Amino acid sequence: MHVISLKRIREFVSIHPDAKSPLAAWFKIANRAWQNFAELRKVYPSADVVGRDTVFDIAGNKYRLIARVKYQSQTPFIIAIMTHKQYDLGKWKE
């Protein structure tokens, strides 16, 4: 897999430095490739599909990473990274 928008990770970590290690771990795992959602759930059992996007719990559910995972091309596109509180507002769906 080739993760698109590493820039979003860097921007988020500049505001939330404690997210650096958990997001680096997610990035490393995401680059290994998932063939389908079932394989993804083996690694991230709490991941959920919301519409066309996959929502990952990061740092013990403190943060949320929303990605559009294209299994055929092996590419996750990071849509947003936010705190759980921001996620609950639902504005990312707009």
Protein Blocks (a to p, Z undefined) as FASTA:
>chain_A
ZZehkllmmmmmmmmmmlmmmmmmmmmmmmnopabfklmmmmmmmbccehjbccddeehh
laccdddddfknopacdfbdcdfklmmnommmZZ
